[in-house]
Amino acid sequence: MCTNLLKTAVWNIEGLTTDKINDPHFNKIISQFQIISFIETWTNDVDVNEISIPGFCFVDSNNRKKHHKARRNSGGINIFAKNSISKGIKKLPKYHTDILWIKIDHNFFKLDKDIYIATVYMSPENSSTNITGLEPIYDKLLADVVKYSNLGHIIVQGDFNAYTNTKPDFVAFDNSCTSNQDDLQYISDQNIPRNNLDTKLVNNSGKYLLNLCKESGLRILNGRTIGDLHGKHTCITYNGCSVVDYMLVSKELLHIVGYFEVHDFTSLSNHCIISCSLLIGFIMPQNTPQYQLDPIPNKFIWTPEAINLYTLNSNSIESKNKFEQFLKSTFKDSESAVNSFNTILYENALKSAKLVKKVPVRNKNQNRLKRRPWYSESCRELGVTVKNYAKLVNKHPYNSEYRHKFYSFRSRLRRLCKYEENKYKKRYIFRTLYM
């Protein structure tokens, strides 16, 4: 089965760790996208080279320098694409550590123009990283948007830490005003209202984001696109829920946006994945279909005694009669003949040798977590509890009791995992040195 939908997504992953990459649930989630962008990866240039995601190839990254007093890296943007489409994606120059651009080639994907995608991470307003404020990064983003708008269409996506409420991202009443007849290049804005379940007052980042849309002609997909007509929350924390992750597209690109979606909340991050699907001319091959294969036959243990016994059984009068009957029989096809002959041999083998039944081989991806020998039964049980509360929070984001219990159990799980891992390492070192 083939499709002409290009699915691109962005996710504030809050640490792109090995444990998350090896989590079957993580791989199941991202496998549905062709392009996946991670923000707040907390990685450096060395870590990026060690990241490997099955089915995806690394496209590009942009990492902050670690502060000498910090215990870990902050920020970080990593972009991956399915192996089948990687040739159609190009890297672009980097001018800011919190903005990363890539180009979708129009020839490869059969589009009218190239599409330029910016993945952005805006730190909170009161963050120590915002020494110069938010205005410089928004100015840089606007300059990039203007430059690439002359070359193709634009998508801007990421975590802006912006509250926009339902304030317009277009010039209000612009289409009702009498335009200057001398300015033939001017195109008035269309009034396209949007919804937003986050009723917080607009903050500074929200004001900059809305002004960016008005000045560049970009439109927010959240709350006005099929798949998210209500403006679903994108971030759920201990204190509450909000809409801070956005996707913006050029007005000219709206007609090929199939749908926009805010995906379910998971225990992997406080943020939900947001994604959009673009209608393109390129037909992308899907994953190879899974066929139901015949089970592997059971195994016989052939000792010297078993071989001798098999020879005797094959030469017995009973076996000879079966072979004679086989030769006299008429079969409708070769498969029936082979099955009948194999039945005779199999029955003789059962009388002669010990049969060992094959144990079904489990999917490796489903058991990656079991490669962690320190992951105890207590960790597993607590992990199930965390996932159950994540589902409840996803259904009832306003329920403070569910949110508090989810984050409480998740903290306990992280502490327990760290304790069990350290205990296992100490025991392993002791055995290596003294036993």
C-alpha positions, 0 to 999 in steps of 0.5 A: 500500500502506498500513500501521498502524505508526507507526515512531519512531526516535532516533539519536545522529548525532554532528553533524547536518552538511550532508554527512551530510544530503546523503549518499544512505545517510543519506536511505535510512536515515531514510526508513523512519521516520515520526518521527526524533529526532537527539541530539548534533546539535551545532547552535545555534538558527541552524543548525536553521533551515538544516536541511532533510531531504527528505520531513520537516518540522521539529518542534522542537529543544533546543540547548545554549548554546555555551561561550565556550572550546569550538570547537563546540556540544555536545549538541542535540536535533532532531526531524523528522516525515514531512510526511504526519503532521506535523499529528498531532504537537504541541510541548510546553514545554521545561524542560531543554536535554537533554530534549525532549518532543512529543505524539502526538495520539490523535485524529489517530492513532486511539489510546485516549490521547495518547502523550508522547515524550521524547528525552533526552541524558545526558552521560557521568558525567565530562563537564565539562557535568555540574557538578551531577551526573546526579541533577538531570536524572533528577529532572526527567525523573521529574517530567515522566514523572509529570506526563504519565503522568496525561495519556497514555502515555509513551515515553522514548528517547535516549542515556543513557550508562548501563550497566544489564547485566541488572539489573531495571527493575521491583520484584523479587518485587513480584508475589509479595508480599501487597499491602496490602488497603487500597491498592486503587490499587496494581498490582504489577510483573510480572517480565519479564526482559531480555537484554543483550550488554553485560556491563559493571558498572552505572554511576551513570547506569544506576542512575538509569535503573533507578530511574526505571523502577521509580518510574514504571512504564516498561519498557526495550524493549532485550533483551526485545522482538521484533526485539532479544531479545538486547540488541544493542550500540547503540554501537561505538567504537575501544575496544569496544562497549556498550549506552547507547541505550535506549527505555522505554515505559509498561507499558500501551503494551507491547501495541501495540509491534510490534517494537523494533530496533537497526539496523546500524552505519554510518560516519555515527556511532558509535551505531546507530539504535534504533526501535520500531513502534507498532500504531495505528488510523491508516492512513498513506499510504506513498510514491507507488509507482514505476512503470516509465515508457516511455523518453523518445524520442530527439531529431532535429536539425531543420536547414533542410536536414533539414526539406526532406529530410523533405518530399521523403521524405514525398512519395516513392513509397515513403512514399505506398505506406505511407500507402495501405497504412495507410489500407486496414488494419484495426486492433484498437484506436486504440493499434495504429493510432497506433503504425503511423502513427508508424512511418512518420513515424519512418522518414522522419525517420531518413532525413532528420535526425541522431538524438541519443540521450538520456542517461539522467538519474540520480537527483539524490539518488544524486549529491548527493555529486558536487556537491562538486567537491573530492571526489577519486578518492582520497576516493571510494576511501577512502570505499569502504574505510571503508564496507566496514570499517563492514560488518565491524564491524557483523558482528563488533563484538568484533573489535578489529582491524576496529574499529581499522582502521575508525576509522583509515580514517575519520579518514584520510578526514576529514583527506583531505576537509578537505585537498581542500576547503581546496585547492579553495577556495584554487584557486577564490579564486586564479582569481577574483582573478587570472584 
